[in-house]
Amino acid sequence: MQYPDAISKLIDSYMKLPGIGEKTATRLAFFTIDMHKDDVESFAKSLVDAKTKLHYCSICGNITEDDPCVICSDPTRDQTQILVVEQAKDVMSMDRMDDYHGLYHVLHGVLSPMEGLGPDDLNIASLLRRLQNNESVTEVIVATNATPEGEATASYLARLIKPAGIKVTRLAHGLSVGSDIEYADQMTLMKAVEGRTEL
């Protein structure tokens, strides 16, 4: 038996989301059908609003409703540091710490020749313009993920930025708190040794 067309389309829509297979999409579709009409309309409105009201900040590339975003327009932020992240969701994670109170820059990805992503596909040119136009920046902190692509992107950024006399640092990587050395892979152990601190 085939599902009615409306259900099939809803299942197909859910399957476009990352990590959602046919079984989960079917379960979500039937859950949606059982929802109260007001909740479904509110959910649909949230989807449309997210797509139509949000855009990228013209300065840092973060997701925002206002341009510039609240972080870029905050005069209390430390203007001497820019923390570079891969995705906008990384800004939220880093800012939750409350230990960092500088500026951000979102690359919207990492260099990945296998996926056809080069420097022109990332938000790198605007970072370089930002550094040229803002002489108060003394440090760029590269916070890309500890993957081969993240490491390659960090090295590429360092080669571009260092000649301008700006300090380029990298987030420390290594063993997580509570982990056992015997279960760590070689790259994690190498980064842990490189990022060691004095006691």
C-alpha positions as CSV (number, residue, x, y, z in Angstrom):
1,M,0.0,0.0,0.0
2,Q,1.3,3.4,-1.0
3,Y,1.0,6.4,1.3
4,P,-1.2,9.3,0.2
5,D,0.7,11.9,-1.8
6,A,0.8,14.5,1.0
7,I,2.4,11.9,3.4
8,S,4.9,10.8,0.8
9,K,5.9,14.4,0.1
10,L,6.3,15.0,3.9
11,I,8.5,11.9,4.3
12,D,10.6,13.0,1.3
13,S,11.0,16.5,2.9
14,Y,12.1,15.0,6.2
15,M,14.6,12.8,4.4
16,K,16.4,15.8,3.0
17,L,17.6,16.6,6.6
18,P,21.0,15.3,7.5
19,G,21.0,11.9,9.3
20,I,17.3,11.2,8.6
21,G,16.6,8.0,6.8
22,E,13.3,6.7,5.5
23,K,12.2,5.1,8.8
24,T,12.9,8.2,10.9
25,A,11.3,10.4,8.2
26,T,8.2,8.2,8.2
27,R,8.0,8.4,12.0
28,L,8.4,12.2,12.0
29,A,5.8,12.6,9.2
30,F,3.2,10.6,11.2
31,F,4.1,12.5,14.3
32,T,3.5,15.8,12.4
33,I,0.1,14.6,11.2
34,D,-0.9,13.8,14.9
35,M,0.2,17.3,16.0
36,H,-2.3,20.0,16.8
37,K,-3.0,22.2,13.8
38,D,-1.7,25.4,15.6
39,D,1.6,23.6,16.5
40,V,2.1,22.5,12.8
41,E,1.4,26.1,11.6
42,S,3.8,27.5,14.2
43,F,6.4,24.9,13.2
44,A,6.0,25.8,9.5
45,K,6.2,29.5,10.3
46,S,9.4,28.9,12.2
47,L,10.9,27.2,9.1
48,V,9.9,30.0,6.8
49,D,11.1,32.7,9.2
50,A,14.5,31.0,9.6
51,K,14.9,31.0,5.9
52,T,13.6,34.5,5.2
53,K,14.7,36.6,8.2
54,L,18.2,35.2,8.8
55,H,21.2,36.2,6.8
56,Y,25.0,36.4,7.2
57,C,26.6,39.4,9.0
58,S,28.4,41.5,6.4
59,I,31.4,41.8,8.8
60,C,31.9,38.3,10.4
61,G,29.7,36.0,8.4
62,N,27.7,34.9,11.5
63,I,24.0,34.1,11.2
64,T,21.9,37.2,12.2
65,E,18.6,39.0,11.8
66,D,20.4,42.4,12.0
67,D,23.4,43.6,10.1
68,P,25.9,43.9,11.6
69,C,25.3,41.1,14.1
70,V,25.0,41.8,17.9
71,I,28.6,40.6,18.4
72,C,30.2,42.9,15.8
73,S,28.1,45.8,17.0
74,D,29.0,45.3,20.7
75,P,31.6,48.0,21.6
76,T,32.5,46.1,24.8
77,R,34.0,43.3,22.8
78,D,37.8,43.0,22.7
79,Q,38.7,44.5,19.3
80,T,42.2,43.0,19.3
81,Q,41.2,39.4,18.9
82,I,39.3,37.6,16.1
83,L,38.5,33.9,16.6
84,V,38.0,32.1,13.3
85,V,35.5,29.2,13.2
86,E,34.2,26.8,10.5
87,Q,30.5,27.3,11.0
88,A,28.1,29.8,12.6
89,K,27.0,27.2,15.2
90,D,30.6,27.2,16.4
91,V,30.2,30.8,17.4
92,M,27.4,29.9,19.7
93,S,29.4,27.1,21.3
94,M,32.5,29.3,21.9
95,D,30.5,32.3,23.2
96,R,28.7,30.1,25.8
97,M,32.1,29.7,27.6
98,D,32.2,33.4,28.8
99,D,36.0,33.2,28.8
100,Y,36.4,34.6,25.4
101,H,35.0,38.1,24.8
102,G,36.6,39.1,21.4
103,L,35.3,39.1,17.9
104,Y,34.5,36.2,15.5
105,H,34.8,35.3,11.9
106,V,32.9,32.4,10.2
107,L,34.6,30.6,7.3
108,H,31.5,28.6,6.3
109,G,33.6,25.5,5.8
110,V,37.2,24.4,5.4
111,L,39.5,23.8,2.5
112,S,38.7,20.4,1.0
113,P,40.1,19.6,-2.4
114,M,38.2,16.2,-2.3
115,E,34.9,18.2,-2.1
116,G,36.1,20.9,-4.5
117,L,36.3,23.6,-1.8
118,G,39.1,26.0,-2.3
119,P,40.0,29.4,-0.7
120,D,37.5,31.2,-3.0
121,D,34.6,29.1,-1.7
122,L,35.2,30.1,1.9
123,N,34.8,33.4,3.7
124,I,38.5,34.1,3.7
125,A,38.7,37.2,1.5
126,S,36.5,39.2,3.9
127,L,38.7,38.1,6.8
128,L,41.7,39.5,5.1
129,R,39.9,42.8,4.2
130,R,38.8,43.0,7.8
131,L,42.4,42.7,9.0
132,Q,43.6,45.3,6.6
133,N,40.9,47.8,7.7
134,N,41.2,47.2,11.4
135,E,44.7,47.9,12.7
136,S,43.7,47.2,16.3
137,V,43.6,43.4,15.7
138,T,46.8,41.9,17.1
139,E,45.8,38.2,17.2
140,V,43.8,35.8,15.1
141,I,42.8,32.5,16.9
142,V,42.1,29.7,14.5
143,A,39.5,27.4,15.9
144,T,38.9,25.0,13.0
145,N,38.2,21.3,13.9
146,A,41.1,18.9,14.4
147,T,40.6,17.2,11.1
148,P,43.1,17.1,8.1
149,E,40.9,19.7,6.4
150,G,40.8,21.9,9.5
151,E,44.5,21.6,10.0
152,A,45.2,22.5,6.3
153,T,42.8,25.5,6.6
154,A,44.6,26.7,9.8
155,S,48.0,26.4,8.1
156,Y,46.7,28.3,5.0
157,L,45.3,31.1,7.1
158,A,48.6,31.4,9.1
159,R,50.6,31.7,5.9
160,L,48.2,34.5,4.7
161,I,48.0,36.5,8.0
162,K,51.5,36.2,9.6
163,P,53.2,38.5,7.0
164,A,51.0,41.3,8.2
165,G,52.6,41.1,11.6
166,I,49.5,39.7,13.3
167,K,49.9,36.9,15.8
168,V,48.2,33.6,14.6
169,T,47.4,31.0,17.3
170,R,45.6,27.7,17.2
171,L,43.2,26.2,19.8
172,A,45.0,23.4,21.8
173,H,44.0,19.9,20.8
174,G,44.7,16.7,22.6
175,L,43.3,14.4,25.3
176,S,39.9,15.3,26.6
177,V,39.4,15.4,30.3
178,G,38.7,12.0,31.7
179,S,40.1,10.1,28.7
180,D,42.6,7.2,28.8
181,I,45.9,7.5,26.9
182,E,45.7,3.8,25.8
183,Y,42.5,4.6,23.8
184,A,43.7,7.7,22.1
185,D,44.7,7.7,18.5
186,Q,48.2,8.9,17.3
187,M,47.0,12.3,16.1
188,T,45.3,13.1,19.4
189,L,48.4,12.0,21.4
190,M,50.7,14.1,19.1
191,K,48.5,17.2,19.6
192,A,48.4,16.6,23.4
193,V,52.2,16.6,23.5
194,E,52.5,19.7,21.3
195,G,49.9,21.5,23.4
196,R,51.4,20.6,26.8
197,T,51.5,23.3,29.5
198,E,53.9,23.9,32.4
199,L,52.8,22.8,35.9
